[in-house]
Amino acid sequence: MAIINELWWSTKETNWNKALSNYWNLLREENIVVEKRFQILNTKEIETLTAEEFYEFLYNDYYVWKYTAKNRLTTTRMQLERYKTENRMNELERVHRDLFSFDVADTSDGLEI
């Protein structure tokens, strides 16, 4: 933790560049493709997805990127699948719409969505 704190408060650009260059070494090989895709992610593309396409994006891309622990990926995907199995895709569509329409300055609203 001390190393992270030291970096966080560092004003030396070389320290930050060194940490950034090492980032790719910390990733599992299977996550590198997803990570690179997220570096160039166009949020406008995500905003225009249908509910089904948004579901597929979450399931195949976003959750793989966010939940690198296999058990967390599995349980989170199971929760997402409930939108389909319980015929609640309209709710997922509302979440999708809300994610792109709230005031980004309202952090608590964004976290709630």
Summary of the structure (lengths in Angstrom):
residues: 113
radius of gyration: 17.4
end to end distance: 30.6
largest distance: 52.5
contacts: 232
relative contact order: 0.08
helix: 77%
strand: 0%
